[in-house]
Amino acid sequence: MNKSDLVEALADSAGMTKADASRALDALFGSGGVIARALRGDQRVQITGFGTFEAKHRKARMGRNPRTGATIQIPASKTPGFRAGKGFKEAIQ
């Protein structure tokens, strides 16, 4: 299922237009959406029965350039993470 399929399914199940459904998805999941803003602010987003979104901090570390074999410094970073909730796990079984 891609984004347009998801927009169509949301519009059908919620009784809204496709344009409204698309705006709702962007407002929630987009790069400037509610979840992304919360993760940028080091907040956790927990949706009971679905799962938890959180920013995971990775420490700086030494790595190796696979092409040259040279040792390089990889800077610290934040990556988004998702843990599925119990209800969501059970729903797909």
MDTraj code that builds the backbone (N, CA, C; nanometers):
import mdtraj as md
import numpy as np

residues = "MET ASN LYS SER ASP LEU VAL GLU ALA LEU ALA ASP SER ALA GLY MET THR LYS ALA ASP ALA SER ARG ALA LEU ASP ALA LEU PHE GLY SER GLY GLY VAL ILE ALA ARG ALA LEU ARG GLY ASP GLN ARG VAL GLN ILE THR GLY PHE GLY THR PHE GLU ALA LYS HIS ARG LYS ALA ARG MET GLY ARG ASN PRO ARG THR GLY ALA THR ILE GLN ILE PRO ALA SER LYS THR PRO GLY PHE ARG ALA GLY LYS GLY PHE LYS GLU ALA ILE GLN".split()
xyz = np.array([
    [0.0861, -0.1173, 0.0000],
    [0.0000, 0.0000, 0.0000],
    [0.0905, 0.1232, 0.0000],
    [0.0712, 0.2115, -0.0958],
    [0.1487, 0.3353, -0.0987],
    [0.0641, 0.4500, -0.0431],
    [0.1184, 0.5724, -0.0483],
    [0.0505, 0.6852, 0.0142],
    [-0.0857, 0.7123, -0.0496],
    [-0.0953, 0.7054, -0.1819],
    [-0.2243, 0.7337, -0.2463],
    [-0.3285, 0.6281, -0.2087],
    [-0.2862, 0.5024, -0.1943],
    [-0.3787, 0.3980, -0.1487],
    [-0.4233, 0.4249, -0.0053],
    [-0.3303, 0.4687, 0.0774],
    [-0.3616, 0.4998, 0.2163],
    [-0.4569, 0.6183, 0.2262],
    [-0.4343, 0.7202, 0.1442],
    [-0.5232, 0.8372, 0.1418],
    [-0.6632, 0.7943, 0.1025],
    [-0.6736, 0.7118, 0.0010],
    [-0.8049, 0.6641, -0.0447],
    [-0.8753, 0.5813, 0.0628],
    [-0.8017, 0.4921, 0.1300],
    [-0.8608, 0.4098, 0.2353],
    [-0.9057, 0.4947, 0.3534],
    [-0.8252, 0.5939, 0.3903],
    [-0.8618, 0.6828, 0.4998],
    [-0.9848, 0.7652, 0.4643],
    [-0.9897, 0.8169, 0.3436],
    [-1.1047, 0.8961, 0.2995],
    [-1.2324, 0.8120, 0.3023],
    [-1.2233, 0.6889, 0.2559],
    [-1.3412, 0.6016, 0.2541],
    [-1.3876, 0.5652, 0.3959],
    [-1.2929, 0.5296, 0.4831],
    [-1.3340, 0.4840, 0.6156],
    [-1.3759, 0.5984, 0.7078],
    [-1.3236, 0.7187, 0.6859],
    [-1.3573, 0.8315, 0.7739],
    [-1.4645, 0.9213, 0.7134],
    [-1.5047, 0.8942, 0.5907],
    [-1.6080, 0.9751, 0.5270],
    [-1.5625, 1.1170, 0.4976],
    [-1.4391, 1.1305, 0.4524],
    [-1.3869, 1.2634, 0.4184],
    [-1.3375, 1.2633, 0.2742],
    [-1.3056, 1.3800, 0.2242],
    [-1.2554, 1.3883, 0.0871],
    [-1.1109, 1.3397, 0.0844],
    [-1.0635, 1.3052, -0.0353],
    [-0.9250, 1.2612, -0.0495],
    [-0.8286, 1.3745, -0.0165],
    [-0.8654, 1.4970, -0.0500],
    [-0.7792, 1.6122, -0.0189],
    [-0.7653, 1.6293, 0.1321],
    [-0.8754, 1.6167, 0.2042],
    [-0.8698, 1.6268, 0.3505],
    [-0.7881, 1.5122, 0.4105],
    [-0.8051, 1.3925, 0.3570],
    [-0.7309, 1.2770, 0.4066],
    [-0.5815, 1.2949, 0.3812],
    [-0.5459, 1.3480, 0.2665],
    [-0.4057, 1.3720, 0.2342],
    [-0.3447, 1.4759, 0.3281],
    [-0.4180, 1.5826, 0.3553],
    [-0.3695, 1.6844, 0.4479],
    [-0.3546, 1.6274, 0.5887],
    [-0.4472, 1.5417, 0.6289],
    [-0.4400, 1.4804, 0.7620],
    [-0.3161, 1.3908, 0.7738],
    [-0.2890, 1.3109, 0.6716],
    [-0.1708, 1.2247, 0.6746],
    [-0.0430, 1.3071, 0.6784],
    [-0.0367, 1.4129, 0.5974],
    [0.0816, 1.4993, 0.5971],
    [0.1001, 1.5689, 0.7313],
    [-0.0092, 1.6114, 0.7925],
    [-0.0012, 1.6796, 0.9216],
    [0.0487, 1.5861, 1.0311],
    [0.0205, 1.4589, 1.0185],
    [0.0625, 1.3630, 1.1195],
    [0.1986, 1.3022, 1.0890],
    [0.2187, 1.2536, 0.9663],
    [0.3374, 1.1759, 0.9330],
    [0.4404, 1.2491, 0.8488],
    [0.4120, 1.3671, 0.7976],
    [0.5042, 1.4388, 0.7102],
    [0.6317, 1.4805, 0.7822],
    [0.7290, 1.5275, 0.7039],
    [0.8578, 1.5667, 0.7631],
    [0.8433, 1.6864, 0.8566],
    [0.7386, 1.7662, 0.8402],
    [0.7111, 1.8762, 0.9318],
    [0.5891, 1.8482, 1.0170],
    [0.5472, 1.7229, 1.0213],
    [0.4253, 1.6846, 1.0902],
    [0.4405, 1.6759, 1.2407],
    [0.3319, 1.6402, 1.3036],
    [0.3230, 1.6340, 1.4496],
    [0.4259, 1.5363, 1.5074],
    [0.4379, 1.4186, 1.4503],
    [0.5291, 1.3180, 1.5038],
    [0.6740, 1.3629, 1.4871],
    [0.7099, 1.4142, 1.3700],
    [0.8476, 1.4581, 1.3458],
    [0.8858, 1.5737, 1.4382],
    [0.7950, 1.6677, 1.4599],
    [0.8248, 1.7798, 1.5497],
    [0.8467, 1.7310, 1.6926],
    [0.7657, 1.6358, 1.7358],
    [0.7819, 1.5818, 1.8712],
    [0.9162, 1.5112, 1.8850],
    [0.9554, 1.4331, 1.7848],
    [1.0822, 1.3610, 1.7920],
    [1.2004, 1.4567, 1.7877],
    [1.1885, 1.5660, 1.7109],
    [1.2949, 1.6671, 1.7097],
    [1.3119, 1.7295, 1.8478],
    [1.2029, 1.7417, 1.9209],
    [1.2072, 1.7964, 2.0566],
    [1.2352, 1.6919, 2.1628],
    [1.2829, 1.5751, 2.1228],
    [1.3145, 1.4641, 2.2132],
    [1.1948, 1.4180, 2.2951],
    [1.0759, 1.4288, 2.2389],
    [0.9564, 1.3756, 2.3027],
    [0.9234, 1.2403, 2.2416],
    [0.8540, 1.1607, 2.3170],
    [0.8088, 1.0296, 2.2706],
    [0.6617, 1.0412, 2.2340],
    [0.6212, 0.9775, 2.1248],
    [0.4807, 0.9774, 2.0839],
    [0.4289, 0.8360, 2.1013],
    [0.3361, 0.8190, 2.1968],
    [0.2825, 0.6872, 2.2271],
    [0.1361, 0.6839, 2.1902],
    [0.1002, 0.5932, 2.1009],
    [-0.0384, 0.5740, 2.0596],
    [-0.0801, 0.4370, 2.1130],
    [-0.1610, 0.4379, 2.2170],
    [-0.2004, 0.3152, 2.2833],
    [-0.2679, 0.2198, 2.1850],
    [-0.2240, 0.0961, 2.1859],
    [-0.2782, -0.0055, 2.0973],
    [-0.2109, -0.0086, 1.9614],
    [-0.1283, 0.0921, 1.9289],
    [-0.0603, 0.0961, 1.7991],
    [0.0902, 0.0851, 1.8157],
    [0.1491, 0.1800, 1.8892],
    [0.2932, 0.1738, 1.9075],
    [0.3508, 0.3042, 1.9576],
    [0.4833, 0.3075, 1.9650],
    [0.5547, 0.4222, 2.0181],
    [0.6626, 0.4673, 1.9204],
    [0.6629, 0.5970, 1.8908],
    [0.7669, 0.6579, 1.8099],
    [0.8612, 0.7297, 1.9054],
    [0.9919, 0.7131, 1.8853],
    [1.0869, 0.7848, 1.9687],
    [1.2167, 0.8063, 1.8923],
    [1.2884, 0.9118, 1.9314],
    [1.4183, 0.9412, 1.8717],
    [1.5242, 0.8612, 1.9461],
    [1.6057, 0.7888, 1.8719],
    [1.7130, 0.7106, 1.9321],
    [1.8443, 0.7826, 1.9049],
    [1.9235, 0.7960, 2.0089],
    [2.0516, 0.8654, 1.9978],
    [2.1626, 0.7633, 1.9733],
    [2.2409, 0.7889, 1.8687],
    [2.3544, 0.7024, 1.8389],
    [2.4819, 0.7777, 1.8736],
    [2.5703, 0.7155, 1.9449],
    [2.6956, 0.7783, 1.9855],
    [2.7900, 0.7903, 1.8657],
    [2.8836, 0.8838, 1.8757],
    [2.9888, 0.8949, 1.7756],
    [3.0745, 0.7683, 1.7838],
    [3.1254, 0.7254, 1.6703],
    [3.2039, 0.6026, 1.6702],
    [3.3022, 0.6036, 1.5539],
    [3.3933, 0.5131, 1.5595],
    [3.4904, 0.4974, 1.4512],
    [3.4332, 0.3975, 1.3514],
    [3.4545, 0.4258, 1.2245],
    [3.4083, 0.3371, 1.1194],
    [3.5173, 0.3181, 1.0164],
    [3.4865, 0.2460, 0.9102],
    [3.5852, 0.2194, 0.8074],
    [3.5220, 0.2457, 0.6714],
    [3.5921, 0.3213, 0.5879],
    [3.5474, 0.3452, 0.4513],
    [3.5646, 0.2140, 0.3748],
    [3.4556, 0.1560, 0.3238],
    [3.4675, 0.0253, 0.2591],
    [3.5471, 0.0292, 0.1281],
    [3.5532, 0.1441, 0.0657],
    [3.6253, 0.1546, -0.0615],
    [3.7762, 0.1629, -0.0405],
    [3.8185, 0.2460, 0.0565],
    [3.9624, 0.2674, 0.0756],
    [4.0183, 0.1939, 0.1963],
    [3.9327, 0.1540, 0.2887],
    [3.9782, 0.0879, 0.4100],
    [4.0255, 0.1860, 0.5162],
    [4.0164, 0.3168, 0.4865],
    [4.0620, 0.4181, 0.5816],
    [3.9645, 0.4270, 0.6994],
    [4.0188, 0.4542, 0.8167],
    [3.9373, 0.4717, 0.9358],
    [3.8777, 0.6124, 0.9348],
    [3.7479, 0.6221, 0.9638],
    [3.6810, 0.7516, 0.9651],
    [3.6029, 0.7675, 1.0948],
    [3.5787, 0.8929, 1.1312],
    [3.4985, 0.9236, 1.2495],
    [3.3538, 0.9435, 1.2045],
    [3.2609, 0.8665, 1.2592],
    [3.1187, 0.8815, 1.2296],
    [3.0581, 0.9636, 1.3430],
    [2.9990, 1.0799, 1.3114],
    [2.9472, 1.1663, 1.4178],
    [2.8228, 1.1090, 1.4858],
    [2.7933, 1.1602, 1.6034],
    [2.6717, 1.1209, 1.6749],
    [2.5508, 1.1660, 1.5942],
    [2.4405, 1.0926, 1.6064],
    [2.3199, 1.1279, 1.5308],
    [2.1954, 1.0804, 1.6047],
    [2.0818, 1.1297, 1.5579],
    [1.9524, 1.0845, 1.6087],
    [1.8802, 1.0158, 1.4936],
    [1.8171, 0.9037, 1.5221],
    [1.7387, 0.8333, 1.4220],
    [1.6004, 0.8039, 1.4787],
    [1.4987, 0.8058, 1.3929],
    [1.3648, 0.7737, 1.4421],
    [1.3505, 0.6232, 1.4639],
    [1.2760, 0.5894, 1.5664],
    [1.2511, 0.4488, 1.5955],
    [1.1033, 0.4265, 1.6226],
    [1.0572, 0.3053, 1.5969],
    [0.9174, 0.2695, 1.6219],
    [0.9137, 0.1328, 1.6856],
    [0.8341, 0.1206, 1.7914],
    [0.8086, -0.0083, 1.8560],
    [0.6598, -0.0348, 1.8470],
    [0.6230, -0.1449, 1.7897],
    [0.4819, -0.1804, 1.7767],
    [0.4233, -0.2150, 1.9130],
    [0.2995, -0.1731, 1.9356],
    [0.2299, -0.2034, 2.0594],
    [0.1677, -0.3427, 2.0554],
    [0.1259, -0.3873, 2.1695],
    [0.0693, -0.5223, 2.1819],
    [-0.0545, -0.5399, 2.0941],
    [-0.1448, -0.4411, 2.0948],
    [-0.2673, -0.4513, 2.0151],
    [-0.2383, -0.4583, 1.8659],
    [-0.1402, -0.3830, 1.8207],
    [-0.1028, -0.3823, 1.6795],
    [-0.0404, -0.5153, 1.6402],
    [0.0455, -0.5672, 1.7265],
    [0.1079, -0.6975, 1.6996],
    [0.0028, -0.8070, 1.6898],
    [-0.0938, -0.8031, 1.7817],
    [-0.1992, -0.9053, 1.7816],
    [-0.2902, -0.8923, 1.6602],
    [-0.3103, -0.7685, 1.6133],
    [-0.4004, -0.7458, 1.4996],
    [-0.3473, -0.8049, 1.3703],
    [-0.2151, -0.8160, 1.3572],
    [-0.1606, -0.8670, 1.2314],
    [-0.1300, -1.0161, 1.2379],
    [-0.1519, -1.0792, 1.3507],
    [-0.1252, -1.2227, 1.3636],
    [-0.2357, -1.3033, 1.2982],
])
top = md.Topology()
chain = top.add_chain()
for i, resn in enumerate(residues, 1):
    res = top.add_residue(resn, chain, resSeq=i)
    for name in ("N", "CA", "C"):
        top.add_atom(name, md.element.get_by_symbol(name[0]), res)
traj = md.Trajectory(xyz[None], top)
